């Protein structure tokens, strides 16, 4: 049984109250064998449990979480050379619900979009780094051969979190109508992009000292979204 105190200790806290009852269904199949659902709320990174490549297994976990009245949040990204902006973004994302699932772009998917010299960090290391971030419940890979919105359709999250240049207004309307409860859009929180950091490293240029980070931004109104294709 997952209690409120267990959730609070692991950082899965949200502003609104919720009821957590006992999960009476069968053990949820996770990577590495059968495991009880509360294992995902432990403090340890538990990579062998949190990395689930099979989307059908993710669906089973999501169904169990929703049985407990837990709000599931989904977000996606490359997370290449993990930096402060990534950590801030993931922490902000999980505040929209009780359980955060993160889709990490595969090496092939990143190479197709950013060129043959990327990613700088291979996919398995990026997956492990994301599981070490506070509040991350599950991680999975998004492959180049997957159809559009494949992970979103599999998870059907209560909240889908994205950066402001990810979806158009039309995309958001379609997503909220068919595949998720709502879309929350966040500004990018990094003070420097991974690509810019890699260029500095290649040129041997050190980064200037950055000011203290500002407070985490609120989701922007849709009227202010940058219209760009996914």
PyMOL commands that place a pseudoatom at each C-alpha (Angstrom):
pseudoatom trace, name=CA, resn=UNK, resi=1, chain=A, elem=C, hetatm=0, pos=[0.000, 0.000, 0.000]
pseudoatom trace, name=CA, resn=UNK, resi=2, chain=A, elem=C, hetatm=0, pos=[1.280, 3.475, -0.914]
pseudoatom trace, name=CA, resn=UNK, resi=3, chain=A, elem=C, hetatm=0, pos=[0.564, 6.064, 1.758]
pseudoatom trace, name=CA, resn=UNK, resi=4, chain=A, elem=C, hetatm=0, pos=[0.624, 9.859, 1.614]
pseudoatom trace, name=CA, resn=UNK, resi=5, chain=A, elem=C, hetatm=0, pos=[3.707, 9.906, 3.855]
pseudoatom trace, name=CA, resn=UNK, resi=6, chain=A, elem=C, hetatm=0, pos=[5.574, 7.669, 1.406]
pseudoatom trace, name=CA, resn=UNK, resi=7, chain=A, elem=C, hetatm=0, pos=[4.734, 9.992, -1.465]
pseudoatom trace, name=CA, resn=UNK, resi=8, chain=A, elem=C, hetatm=0, pos=[5.777, 13.084, 0.468]
pseudoatom trace, name=CA, resn=UNK, resi=9, chain=A, elem=C, hetatm=0, pos=[9.130, 11.545, 1.410]
pseudoatom trace, name=CA, resn=UNK, resi=10, chain=A, elem=C, hetatm=0, pos=[9.935, 10.860, -2.213]
pseudoatom trace, name=CA, resn=UNK, resi=11, chain=A, elem=C, hetatm=0, pos=[9.010, 14.339, -3.397]
pseudoatom trace, name=CA, resn=UNK, resi=12, chain=A, elem=C, hetatm=0, pos=[5.761, 13.531, -5.231]
pseudoatom trace, name=CA, resn=UNK, resi=13, chain=A, elem=C, hetatm=0, pos=[3.928, 16.487, -3.729]
pseudoatom trace, name=CA, resn=UNK, resi=14, chain=A, elem=C, hetatm=0, pos=[1.415, 18.676, -5.520]
pseudoatom trace, name=CA, resn=UNK, resi=15, chain=A, elem=C, hetatm=0, pos=[-0.647, 21.653, -4.442]
pseudoatom trace, name=CA, resn=UNK, resi=16, chain=A, elem=C, hetatm=0, pos=[-4.027, 19.944, -4.570]
pseudoatom trace, name=CA, resn=UNK, resi=17, chain=A, elem=C, hetatm=0, pos=[-5.118, 17.227, -2.096]
pseudoatom trace, name=CA, resn=UNK, resi=18, chain=A, elem=C, hetatm=0, pos=[-5.696, 13.691, -3.311]
pseudoatom trace, name=CA, resn=UNK, resi=19, chain=A, elem=C, hetatm=0, pos=[-6.812, 10.376, -1.937]
pseudoatom trace, name=CA, resn=UNK, resi=20, chain=A, elem=C, hetatm=0, pos=[-4.565, 7.337, -2.084]
pseudoatom trace, name=CA, resn=UNK, resi=21, chain=A, elem=C, hetatm=0, pos=[-6.184, 4.006, -1.419]
pseudoatom trace, name=CA, resn=UNK, resi=22, chain=A, elem=C, hetatm=0, pos=[-4.668, 0.539, -1.334]
pseudoatom trace, name=CA, resn=UNK, resi=23, chain=A, elem=C, hetatm=0, pos=[-3.776, -0.993, -4.683]
pseudoatom trace, name=CA, resn=UNK, resi=24, chain=A, elem=C, hetatm=0, pos=[-5.478, -4.384, -4.685]
pseudoatom trace, name=CA, resn=UNK, resi=25, chain=A, elem=C, hetatm=0, pos=[-4.677, -5.460, -8.223]
pseudoatom trace, name=CA, resn=UNK, resi=26, chain=A, elem=C, hetatm=0, pos=[-1.921, -7.807, -9.373]
pseudoatom trace, name=CA, resn=UNK, resi=27, chain=A, elem=C, hetatm=0, pos=[1.751, -6.903, -9.174]
pseudoatom trace, name=CA, resn=UNK, resi=28, chain=A, elem=C, hetatm=0, pos=[2.647, -4.539, -11.992]
pseudoatom trace, name=CA, resn=UNK, resi=29, chain=A, elem=C, hetatm=0, pos=[5.198, -5.980, -14.457]
pseudoatom trace, name=CA, resn=UNK, resi=30, chain=A, elem=C, hetatm=0, pos=[8.297, -3.780, -14.455]
pseudoatom trace, name=CA, resn=UNK, resi=31, chain=A, elem=C, hetatm=0, pos=[11.734, -4.138, -15.992]
pseudoatom trace, name=CA, resn=UNK, resi=32, chain=A, elem=C, hetatm=0, pos=[13.738, -6.820, -14.215]
pseudoatom trace, name=CA, resn=UNK, resi=33, chain=A, elem=C, hetatm=0, pos=[10.717, -8.892, -13.178]
pseudoatom trace, name=CA, resn=UNK, resi=34, chain=A, elem=C, hetatm=0, pos=[7.597, -8.504, -11.051]
pseudoatom trace, name=CA, resn=UNK, resi=35, chain=A, elem=C, hetatm=0, pos=[7.596, -5.640, -8.552]
pseudoatom trace, name=CA, resn=UNK, resi=36, chain=A, elem=C, hetatm=0, pos=[5.052, -3.960, -6.338]
pseudoatom trace, name=CA, resn=UNK, resi=37, chain=A, elem=C, hetatm=0, pos=[4.019, -0.460, -7.324]
pseudoatom trace, name=CA, resn=UNK, resi=38, chain=A, elem=C, hetatm=0, pos=[5.424, 1.206, -4.157]
pseudoatom trace, name=CA, resn=UNK, resi=39, chain=A, elem=C, hetatm=0, pos=[8.935, 0.319, -5.339]
pseudoatom trace, name=CA, resn=UNK, resi=40, chain=A, elem=C, hetatm=0, pos=[8.681, 3.213, -7.784]
pseudoatom trace, name=CA, resn=UNK, resi=41, chain=A, elem=C, hetatm=0, pos=[8.266, 5.663, -4.895]
pseudoatom trace, name=CA, resn=UNK, resi=42, chain=A, elem=C, hetatm=0, pos=[11.498, 4.769, -3.126]
pseudoatom trace, name=CA, resn=UNK, resi=43, chain=A, elem=C, hetatm=0, pos=[14.250, 7.374, -2.783]
pseudoatom trace, name=CA, resn=UNK, resi=44, chain=A, elem=C, hetatm=0, pos=[16.836, 5.326, -4.699]
pseudoatom trace, name=CA, resn=UNK, resi=45, chain=A, elem=C, hetatm=0, pos=[17.157, 5.761, -8.449]
pseudoatom trace, name=CA, resn=UNK, resi=46, chain=A, elem=C, hetatm=0, pos=[16.329, 2.042, -8.995]
pseudoatom trace, name=CA, resn=UNK, resi=47, chain=A, elem=C, hetatm=0, pos=[17.262, 2.237, -12.664]
pseudoatom trace, name=CA, resn=UNK, resi=48, chain=A, elem=C, hetatm=0, pos=[16.448, -1.427, -13.302]
pseudoatom trace, name=CA, resn=UNK, resi=49, chain=A, elem=C, hetatm=0, pos=[12.845, -0.726, -12.253]
pseudoatom trace, name=CA, resn=UNK, resi=50, chain=A, elem=C, hetatm=0, pos=[12.430, 2.802, -13.563]
pseudoatom trace, name=CA, resn=UNK, resi=51, chain=A, elem=C, hetatm=0, pos=[13.700, 2.166, -17.093]
pseudoatom trace, name=CA, resn=UNK, resi=52, chain=A, elem=C, hetatm=0, pos=[10.825, 0.519, -18.959]
pseudoatom trace, name=CA, resn=UNK, resi=53, chain=A, elem=C, hetatm=0, pos=[11.282, 0.219, -22.716]
pseudoatom trace, name=CA, resn=UNK, resi=54, chain=A, elem=C, hetatm=0, pos=[8.102, -1.785, -23.364]
pseudoatom trace, name=CA, resn=UNK, resi=55, chain=A, elem=C, hetatm=0, pos=[5.214, 0.657, -23.765]
pseudoatom trace, name=CA, resn=UNK, resi=56, chain=A, elem=C, hetatm=0, pos=[2.699, -2.041, -22.825]
pseudoatom trace, name=CA, resn=UNK, resi=57, chain=A, elem=C, hetatm=0, pos=[4.394, -2.341, -19.427]
pseudoatom trace, name=CA, resn=UNK, resi=58, chain=A, elem=C, hetatm=0, pos=[4.188, 1.425, -19.060]
pseudoatom trace, name=CA, resn=UNK, resi=59, chain=A, elem=C, hetatm=0, pos=[0.461, 1.269, -19.816]
pseudoatom trace, name=CA, resn=UNK, resi=60, chain=A, elem=C, hetatm=0, pos=[-0.005, -1.315, -17.041]
pseudoatom trace, name=CA, resn=UNK, resi=61, chain=A, elem=C, hetatm=0, pos=[1.862, 0.893, -14.576]
pseudoatom trace, name=CA, resn=UNK, resi=62, chain=A, elem=C, hetatm=0, pos=[-0.195, 3.945, -15.561]
pseudoatom trace, name=CA, resn=UNK, resi=63, chain=A, elem=C, hetatm=0, pos=[-3.439, 2.015, -15.104]
pseudoatom trace, name=CA, resn=UNK, resi=64, chain=A, elem=C, hetatm=0, pos=[-2.333, 0.959, -11.602]
pseudoatom trace, name=CA, resn=UNK, resi=65, chain=A, elem=C, hetatm=0, pos=[-1.397, 4.540, -10.713]
pseudoatom trace, name=CA, resn=UNK, resi=66, chain=A, elem=C, hetatm=0, pos=[-4.760, 5.842, -11.877]
pseudoatom trace, name=CA, resn=UNK, resi=67, chain=A, elem=C, hetatm=0, pos=[-6.478, 3.162, -9.795]
pseudoatom trace, name=CA, resn=UNK, resi=68, chain=A, elem=C, hetatm=0, pos=[-4.836, 4.922, -6.831]
pseudoatom trace, name=CA, resn=UNK, resi=69, chain=A, elem=C, hetatm=0, pos=[-6.199, 8.287, -8.036]
pseudoatom trace, name=CA, resn=UNK, resi=70, chain=A, elem=C, hetatm=0, pos=[-2.685, 9.465, -8.864]
pseudoatom trace, name=CA, resn=UNK, resi=71, chain=A, elem=C, hetatm=0, pos=[-2.248, 12.080, -11.575]
pseudoatom trace, name=CA, resn=UNK, resi=72, chain=A, elem=C, hetatm=0, pos=[0.256, 10.969, -14.238]
pseudoatom trace, name=CA, resn=UNK, resi=73, chain=A, elem=C, hetatm=0, pos=[2.514, 13.537, -15.914]
pseudoatom trace, name=CA, resn=UNK, resi=74, chain=A, elem=C, hetatm=0, pos=[4.482, 12.949, -19.110]
pseudoatom trace, name=CA, resn=UNK, resi=75, chain=A, elem=C, hetatm=0, pos=[7.299, 14.963, -20.613]
pseudoatom trace, name=CA, resn=UNK, resi=76, chain=A, elem=C, hetatm=0, pos=[9.947, 14.310, -23.274]
pseudoatom trace, name=CA, resn=UNK, resi=77, chain=A, elem=C, hetatm=0, pos=[13.398, 15.484, -24.258]
pseudoatom trace, name=CA, resn=UNK, resi=78, chain=A, elem=C, hetatm=0, pos=[16.950, 14.655, -25.319]
pseudoatom trace, name=CA, resn=UNK, resi=79, chain=A, elem=C, hetatm=0, pos=[18.667, 15.462, -21.987]
pseudoatom trace, name=CA, resn=UNK, resi=80, chain=A, elem=C, hetatm=0, pos=[22.092, 15.477, -23.655]
pseudoatom trace, name=CA, resn=UNK, resi=81, chain=A, elem=C, hetatm=0, pos=[24.783, 16.718, -21.242]
pseudoatom trace, name=CA, resn=UNK, resi=82, chain=A, elem=C, hetatm=0, pos=[22.384, 17.143, -18.347]
pseudoatom trace, name=CA, resn=UNK, resi=83, chain=A, elem=C, hetatm=0, pos=[22.518, 20.654, -16.886]
pseudoatom trace, name=CA, resn=UNK, resi=84, chain=A, elem=C, hetatm=0, pos=[20.717, 22.900, -14.423]
pseudoatom trace, name=CA, resn=UNK, resi=85, chain=A, elem=C, hetatm=0, pos=[17.986, 23.804, -16.890]
pseudoatom trace, name=CA, resn=UNK, resi=86, chain=A, elem=C, hetatm=0, pos=[17.083, 20.140, -17.337]
pseudoatom trace, name=CA, resn=UNK, resi=87, chain=A, elem=C, hetatm=0, pos=[16.860, 19.601, -13.574]
pseudoatom trace, name=CA, resn=UNK, resi=88, chain=A, elem=C, hetatm=0, pos=[14.701, 22.696, -13.085]
pseudoatom trace, name=CA, resn=UNK, resi=89, chain=A, elem=C, hetatm=0, pos=[12.435, 21.663, -15.953]
pseudoatom trace, name=CA, resn=UNK, resi=90, chain=A, elem=C, hetatm=0, pos=[11.908, 18.129, -14.618]
pseudoatom trace, name=CA, resn=UNK, resi=91, chain=A, elem=C, hetatm=0, pos=[11.210, 19.429, -11.123]
pseudoatom trace, name=CA, resn=UNK, resi=92, chain=A, elem=C, hetatm=0, pos=[8.664, 21.895, -12.494]
pseudoatom trace, name=CA, resn=UNK, resi=93, chain=A, elem=C, hetatm=0, pos=[7.036, 19.176, -14.622]
pseudoatom trace, name=CA, resn=UNK, resi=94, chain=A, elem=C, hetatm=0, pos=[6.450, 16.730, -11.773]
pseudoatom trace, name=CA, resn=UNK, resi=95, chain=A, elem=C, hetatm=0, pos=[4.664, 19.439, -9.762]
pseudoatom trace, name=CA, resn=UNK, resi=96, chain=A, elem=C, hetatm=0, pos=[1.728, 19.116, -12.149]
pseudoatom trace, name=CA, resn=UNK, resi=97, chain=A, elem=C, hetatm=0, pos=[0.935, 15.647, -10.816]
pseudoatom trace, name=CA, resn=UNK, resi=98, chain=A, elem=C, hetatm=0, pos=[1.961, 12.782, -8.594]
pseudoatom trace, name=CA, resn=UNK, resi=99, chain=A, elem=C, hetatm=0, pos=[4.018, 10.577, -10.932]
pseudoatom trace, name=CA, resn=UNK, resi=100, chain=A, elem=C, hetatm=0, pos=[6.352, 11.735, -13.700]
pseudoatom trace, name=CA, resn=UNK, resi=101, chain=A, elem=C, hetatm=0, pos=[7.187, 9.676, -16.788]
pseudoatom trace, name=CA, resn=UNK, resi=102, chain=A, elem=C, hetatm=0, pos=[10.026, 10.940, -18.988]
pseudoatom trace, name=CA, resn=UNK, resi=103, chain=A, elem=C, hetatm=0, pos=[10.495, 9.960, -22.630]
pseudoatom trace, name=CA, resn=UNK, resi=104, chain=A, elem=C, hetatm=0, pos=[14.177, 10.258, -23.614]
pseudoatom trace, name=CA, resn=UNK, resi=105, chain=A, elem=C, hetatm=0, pos=[15.109, 10.553, -27.294]
pseudoatom trace, name=CA, resn=UNK, resi=106, chain=A, elem=C, hetatm=0, pos=[17.216, 7.637, -28.557]
pseudoatom trace, name=CA, resn=UNK, resi=107, chain=A, elem=C, hetatm=0, pos=[20.652, 8.172, -30.097]
pseudoatom trace, name=CA, resn=UNK, resi=108, chain=A, elem=C, hetatm=0, pos=[19.277, 7.595, -33.615]
pseudoatom trace, name=CA, resn=UNK, resi=109, chain=A, elem=C, hetatm=0, pos=[16.460, 10.073, -33.063]
pseudoatom trace, name=CA, resn=UNK, resi=110, chain=A, elem=C, hetatm=0, pos=[18.899, 12.780, -31.943]
pseudoatom trace, name=CA, resn=UNK, resi=111, chain=A, elem=C, hetatm=0, pos=[21.351, 12.087, -34.793]
pseudoatom trace, name=CA, resn=UNK, resi=112, chain=A, elem=C, hetatm=0, pos=[18.508, 12.432, -37.293]
pseudoatom trace, name=CA, resn=UNK, resi=113, chain=A, elem=C, hetatm=0, pos=[17.557, 15.826, -35.885]
pseudoatom trace, name=CA, resn=UNK, resi=114, chain=A, elem=C, hetatm=0, pos=[20.908, 17.332, -34.806]
pseudoatom trace, name=CA, resn=UNK, resi=115, chain=A, elem=C, hetatm=0, pos=[23.519, 15.652, -36.976]
pseudoatom trace, name=CA, resn=UNK, resi=116, chain=A, elem=C, hetatm=0, pos=[26.055, 12.805, -36.801]
pseudoatom trace, name=CA, resn=UNK, resi=117, chain=A, elem=C, hetatm=0, pos=[28.076, 14.298, -33.911]
pseudoatom trace, name=CA, resn=UNK, resi=118, chain=A, elem=C, hetatm=0, pos=[25.191, 14.197, -31.482]
pseudoatom trace, name=CA, resn=UNK, resi=119, chain=A, elem=C, hetatm=0, pos=[24.321, 13.086, -28.913]
pseudoatom trace, name=CA, resn=UNK, resi=120, chain=A, elem=C, hetatm=0, pos=[27.416, 13.798, -26.854]
pseudoatom trace, name=CA, resn=UNK, resi=121, chain=A, elem=C, hetatm=0, pos=[26.220, 11.339, -24.196]
pseudoatom trace, name=CA, resn=UNK, resi=122, chain=A, elem=C, hetatm=0, pos=[24.903, 7.878, -25.237]
pseudoatom trace, name=CA, resn=UNK, resi=123, chain=A, elem=C, hetatm=0, pos=[21.290, 6.989, -24.546]
pseudoatom trace, name=CA, resn=UNK, resi=124, chain=A, elem=C, hetatm=0, pos=[21.819, 4.540, -21.678]
pseudoatom trace, name=CA, resn=UNK, resi=125, chain=A, elem=C, hetatm=0, pos=[23.875, 7.070, -19.721]
pseudoatom trace, name=CA, resn=UNK, resi=126, chain=A, elem=C, hetatm=0, pos=[21.299, 9.786, -20.400]
pseudoatom trace, name=CA, resn=UNK, resi=127, chain=A, elem=C, hetatm=0, pos=[18.536, 7.478, -19.171]
pseudoatom trace, name=CA, resn=UNK, resi=128, chain=A, elem=C, hetatm=0, pos=[20.468, 6.757, -15.978]
pseudoatom trace, name=CA, resn=UNK, resi=129, chain=A, elem=C, hetatm=0, pos=[21.108, 10.433, -15.337]
pseudoatom trace, name=CA, resn=UNK, resi=130, chain=A, elem=C, hetatm=0, pos=[17.420, 11.266, -15.715]
pseudoatom trace, name=CA, resn=UNK, resi=131, chain=A, elem=C, hetatm=0, pos=[16.436, 8.578, -13.185]
pseudoatom trace, name=CA, resn=UNK, resi=132, chain=A, elem=C, hetatm=0, pos=[18.719, 10.305, -10.657]
pseudoatom trace, name=CA, resn=UNK, resi=133, chain=A, elem=C, hetatm=0, pos=[16.687, 13.514, -10.951]
pseudoatom trace, name=CA, resn=UNK, resi=134, chain=A, elem=C, hetatm=0, pos=[14.319, 14.201, -8.083]
pseudoatom trace, name=CA, resn=UNK, resi=135, chain=A, elem=C, hetatm=0, pos=[10.739, 13.191, -8.720]
pseudoatom trace, name=CA, resn=UNK, resi=136, chain=A, elem=C, hetatm=0, pos=[11.237, 11.065, -11.868]
pseudoatom trace, name=CA, resn=UNK, resi=137, chain=A, elem=C, hetatm=0, pos=[9.105, 7.911, -11.692]
pseudoatom trace, name=CA, resn=UNK, resi=138, chain=A, elem=C, hetatm=0, pos=[9.775, 6.093, -14.981]
pseudoatom trace, name=CA, resn=UNK, resi=139, chain=A, elem=C, hetatm=0, pos=[11.961, 6.653, -18.012]
pseudoatom trace, name=CA, resn=UNK, resi=140, chain=A, elem=C, hetatm=0, pos=[11.679, 5.169, -21.471]
pseudoatom trace, name=CA, resn=UNK, resi=141, chain=A, elem=C, hetatm=0, pos=[13.188, 5.593, -24.921]
pseudoatom trace, name=CA, resn=UNK, resi=142, chain=A, elem=C, hetatm=0, pos=[11.598, 7.356, -27.879]
pseudoatom trace, name=CA, resn=UNK, resi=143, chain=A, elem=C, hetatm=0, pos=[12.896, 5.810, -31.095]
pseudoatom trace, name=CA, resn=UNK, resi=144, chain=A, elem=C, hetatm=0, pos=[13.241, 7.304, -34.550]
pseudoatom trace, name=CA, resn=UNK, resi=145, chain=A, elem=C, hetatm=0, pos=[10.963, 4.631, -36.020]
pseudoatom trace, name=CA, resn=UNK, resi=146, chain=A, elem=C, hetatm=0, pos=[8.116, 5.364, -33.619]
pseudoatom trace, name=CA, resn=UNK, resi=147, chain=A, elem=C, hetatm=0, pos=[5.078, 7.040, -35.182]
pseudoatom trace, name=CA, resn=UNK, resi=148, chain=A, elem=C, hetatm=0, pos=[4.182, 10.566, -34.164]
pseudoatom trace, name=CA, resn=UNK, resi=149, chain=A, elem=C, hetatm=0, pos=[3.058, 10.936, -30.523]
pseudoatom trace, name=CA, resn=UNK, resi=150, chain=A, elem=C, hetatm=0, pos=[3.499, 7.191, -29.974]
pseudoatom trace, name=CA, resn=UNK, resi=151, chain=A, elem=C, hetatm=0, pos=[4.449, 7.532, -26.293]
pseudoatom trace, name=CA, resn=UNK, resi=152, chain=A, elem=C, hetatm=0, pos=[1.742, 10.105, -25.611]
pseudoatom trace, name=CA, resn=UNK, resi=153, chain=A, elem=C, hetatm=0, pos=[-0.891, 7.795, -27.074]
pseudoatom trace, name=CA, resn=UNK, resi=154, chain=A, elem=C, hetatm=0, pos=[0.410, 4.885, -25.000]
pseudoatom trace, name=CA, resn=UNK, resi=155, chain=A, elem=C, hetatm=0, pos=[0.464, 6.781, -21.700]
pseudoatom trace, name=CA, resn=UNK, resi=156, chain=A, elem=C, hetatm=0, pos=[-2.570, 9.064, -22.187]
pseudoatom trace, name=CA, resn=UNK, resi=157, chain=A, elem=C, hetatm=0, pos=[-1.253, 11.298, -19.388]
pseudoatom trace, name=CA, resn=UNK, resi=158, chain=A, elem=C, hetatm=0, pos=[-3.384, 13.515, -17.215]
pseudoatom trace, name=CA, resn=UNK, resi=159, chain=A, elem=C, hetatm=0, pos=[-0.865, 16.277, -17.911]
pseudoatom trace, name=CA, resn=UNK, resi=160, chain=A, elem=C, hetatm=0, pos=[1.568, 16.569, -20.822]
pseudoatom trace, name=CA, resn=UNK, resi=161, chain=A, elem=C, hetatm=0, pos=[4.385, 19.059, -20.146]
pseudoatom trace, name=CA, resn=UNK, resi=162, chain=A, elem=C, hetatm=0, pos=[6.358, 20.577, -23.030]
pseudoatom trace, name=CA, resn=UNK, resi=163, chain=A, elem=C, hetatm=0, pos=[8.540, 23.548, -23.836]
pseudoatom trace, name=CA, resn=UNK, resi=164, chain=A, elem=C, hetatm=0, pos=[7.032, 26.476, -25.692]
pseudoatom trace, name=CA, resn=UNK, resi=165, chain=A, elem=C, hetatm=0, pos=[8.412, 25.561, -29.129]
pseudoatom trace, name=CA, resn=UNK, resi=166, chain=A, elem=C, hetatm=0, pos=[7.230, 21.947, -29.147]
pseudoatom trace, name=CA, resn=UNK, resi=167, chain=A, elem=C, hetatm=0, pos=[3.571, 22.079, -30.211]
pseudoatom trace, name=CA, resn=UNK, resi=168, chain=A, elem=C, hetatm=0, pos=[1.427, 24.428, -32.249]
pseudoatom trace, name=CA, resn=UNK, resi=169, chain=A, elem=C, hetatm=0, pos=[-1.990, 25.601, -31.090]
pseudoatom trace, name=CA, resn=UNK, resi=170, chain=A, elem=C, hetatm=0, pos=[-3.563, 23.037, -33.430]
pseudoatom trace, name=CA, resn=UNK, resi=171, chain=A, elem=C, hetatm=0, pos=[-1.364, 20.290, -31.963]
pseudoatom trace, name=CA, resn=UNK, resi=172, chain=A, elem=C, hetatm=0, pos=[-2.451, 21.195, -28.442]
pseudoatom trace, name=CA, resn=UNK, resi=173, chain=A, elem=C, hetatm=0, pos=[-6.130, 21.170, -29.365]
pseudoatom trace, name=CA, resn=UNK, resi=174, chain=A, elem=C, hetatm=0, pos=[-5.752, 17.700, -30.915]
pseudoatom trace, name=CA, resn=UNK, resi=175, chain=A, elem=C, hetatm=0, pos=[-3.723, 16.344, -27.992]
pseudoatom trace, name=CA, resn=UNK, resi=176, chain=A, elem=C, hetatm=0, pos=[-6.203, 17.566, -25.387]
pseudoatom trace, name=CA, resn=UNK, resi=177, chain=A, elem=C, hetatm=0, pos=[-9.151, 16.301, -27.412]
pseudoatom trace, name=CA, resn=UNK, resi=178, chain=A, elem=C, hetatm=0, pos=[-7.838, 12.762, -27.847]
pseudoatom trace, name=CA, resn=UNK, resi=179, chain=A, elem=C, hetatm=0, pos=[-4.654, 11.825, -25.985]
pseudoatom trace, name=CA, resn=UNK, resi=180, chain=A, elem=C, hetatm=0, pos=[-4.181, 13.720, -22.714]
pseudoatom trace, name=CA, resn=UNK, resi=181, chain=A, elem=C, hetatm=0, pos=[-6.077, 15.652, -20.090]
pseudoatom trace, name=CA, resn=UNK, resi=182, chain=A, elem=C, hetatm=0, pos=[-4.245, 18.931, -20.598]
pseudoatom trace, name=CA, resn=UNK, resi=183, chain=A, elem=C, hetatm=0, pos=[-1.033, 20.357, -22.016]
pseudoatom trace, name=CA, resn=UNK, resi=184, chain=A, elem=C, hetatm=0, pos=[1.140, 22.584, -19.833]
pseudoatom trace, name=CA, resn=UNK, resi=185, chain=A, elem=C, hetatm=0, pos=[3.721, 24.724, -21.611]
pseudoatom trace, name=CA, resn=UNK, resi=186, chain=A, elem=C, hetatm=0, pos=[6.896, 25.889, -19.854]
pseudoatom trace, name=CA, resn=UNK, resi=187, chain=A, elem=C, hetatm=0, pos=[9.560, 28.311, -20.991]
pseudoatom trace, name=CA, resn=UNK, resi=188, chain=A, elem=C, hetatm=0, pos=[13.019, 26.893, -21.496]
pseudoatom trace, name=CA, resn=UNK, resi=189, chain=A, elem=C, hetatm=0, pos=[14.921, 27.172, -18.218]
pseudoatom trace, name=CA, resn=UNK, resi=190, chain=A, elem=C, hetatm=0, pos=[18.499, 26.714, -19.418]
pseudoatom trace, name=CA, resn=UNK, resi=191, chain=A, elem=C, hetatm=0, pos=[20.810, 29.726, -19.436]
pseudoatom trace, name=CA, resn=UNK, resi=192, chain=A, elem=C, hetatm=0, pos=[22.835, 28.063, -22.200]
pseudoatom trace, name=CA, resn=UNK, resi=193, chain=A, elem=C, hetatm=0, pos=[21.884, 25.328, -24.658]
pseudoatom trace, name=CA, resn=UNK, resi=194, chain=A, elem=C, hetatm=0, pos=[23.724, 22.021, -24.924]
pseudoatom trace, name=CA, resn=UNK, resi=195, chain=A, elem=C, hetatm=0, pos=[24.725, 22.888, -28.498]
pseudoatom trace, name=CA, resn=UNK, resi=196, chain=A, elem=C, hetatm=0, pos=[26.219, 26.222, -27.376]
pseudoatom trace, name=CA, resn=UNK, resi=197, chain=A, elem=C, hetatm=0, pos=[28.061, 24.512, -24.521]
pseudoatom trace, name=CA, resn=UNK, resi=198, chain=A, elem=C, hetatm=0, pos=[29.546, 21.943, -26.902]
pseudoatom trace, name=CA, resn=UNK, resi=199, chain=A, elem=C, hetatm=0, pos=[30.739, 24.718, -29.239]
pseudoatom trace, name=CA, resn=UNK, resi=200, chain=A, elem=C, hetatm=0, pos=[32.455, 26.455, -26.325]
pseudoatom trace, name=CA, resn=UNK, resi=201, chain=A, elem=C, hetatm=0, pos=[34.159, 23.205, -25.333]
pseudoatom trace, name=CA, resn=UNK, resi=202, chain=A, elem=C, hetatm=0, pos=[35.369, 22.632, -28.913]
pseudoatom trace, name=CA, resn=UNK, resi=203, chain=A, elem=C, hetatm=0, pos=[36.757, 26.188, -29.074]
pseudoatom trace, name=CA, resn=UNK, resi=204, chain=A, elem=C, hetatm=0, pos=[38.293, 26.020, -25.606]
pseudoatom trace, name=CA, resn=UNK, resi=205, chain=A, elem=C, hetatm=0, pos=[36.189, 28.935, -24.360]
pseudoatom trace, name=CA, resn=UNK, resi=206, chain=A, elem=C, hetatm=0, pos=[35.087, 28.942, -20.742]
pseudoatom trace, name=CA, resn=UNK, resi=207, chain=A, elem=C, hetatm=0, pos=[31.531, 29.936, -19.904]
pseudoatom trace, name=CA, resn=UNK, resi=208, chain=A, elem=C, hetatm=0, pos=[30.890, 33.280, -18.216]
pseudoatom trace, name=CA, resn=UNK, resi=209, chain=A, elem=C, hetatm=0, pos=[29.634, 33.177, -14.662]
pseudoatom trace, name=CA, resn=UNK, resi=210, chain=A, elem=C, hetatm=0, pos=[25.851, 33.047, -14.623]
pseudoatom trace, name=CA, resn=UNK, resi=211, chain=A, elem=C, hetatm=0, pos=[23.623, 35.059, -12.271]
pseudoatom trace, name=CA, resn=UNK, resi=212, chain=A, elem=C, hetatm=0, pos=[21.518, 33.252, -9.693]
pseudoatom trace, name=CA, resn=UNK, resi=213, chain=A, elem=C, hetatm=0, pos=[18.564, 31.495, -11.374]
pseudoatom trace, name=CA, resn=UNK, resi=214, chain=A, elem=C, hetatm=0, pos=[15.225, 33.275, -11.308]
pseudoatom trace, name=CA, resn=UNK, resi=215, chain=A, elem=C, hetatm=0, pos=[12.103, 31.750, -9.827]
pseudoatom trace, name=CA, resn=UNK, resi=216, chain=A, elem=C, hetatm=0, pos=[10.604, 28.956, -11.888]
pseudoatom trace, name=CA, resn=UNK, resi=217, chain=A, elem=C, hetatm=0, pos=[8.195, 30.421, -14.467]
pseudoatom trace, name=CA, resn=UNK, resi=218, chain=A, elem=C, hetatm=0, pos=[4.499, 29.719, -14.554]
pseudoatom trace, name=CA, resn=UNK, resi=219, chain=A, elem=C, hetatm=0, pos=[3.014, 28.062, -17.671]
pseudoatom trace, name=CA, resn=UNK, resi=220, chain=A, elem=C, hetatm=0, pos=[2.517, 30.673, -20.378]
pseudoatom trace, name=CA, resn=UNK, resi=221, chain=A, elem=C, hetatm=0, pos=[-0.917, 31.466, -21.843]
pseudoatom trace, name=CA, resn=UNK, resi=222, chain=A, elem=C, hetatm=0, pos=[-1.490, 29.700, -25.127]
pseudoatom trace, name=CA, resn=UNK, resi=223, chain=A, elem=C, hetatm=0, pos=[-1.830, 33.028, -26.912]
pseudoatom trace, name=CA, resn=UNK, resi=224, chain=A, elem=C, hetatm=0, pos=[1.883, 33.573, -26.247]
pseudoatom trace, name=CA, resn=UNK, resi=225, chain=A, elem=C, hetatm=0, pos=[3.058, 30.215, -27.544]
pseudoatom trace, name=CA, resn=UNK, resi=226, chain=A, elem=C, hetatm=0, pos=[5.651, 30.164, -30.274]
pseudoatom trace, name=CA, resn=UNK, resi=227, chain=A, elem=C, hetatm=0, pos=[4.079, 28.513, -33.278]
pseudoatom trace, name=CA, resn=UNK, resi=228, chain=A, elem=C, hetatm=0, pos=[6.575, 25.941, -34.426]
pseudoatom trace, name=CA, resn=UNK, resi=229, chain=A, elem=C, hetatm=0, pos=[6.206, 22.439, -35.736]
pseudoatom trace, name=CA, resn=UNK, resi=230, chain=A, elem=C, hetatm=0, pos=[7.240, 19.498, -33.574]
for i in range(1, 230): cmd.bond("trace and resi %d" % i, "trace and resi %d" % (i + 1))
show_as sticks, trace
zoom trace
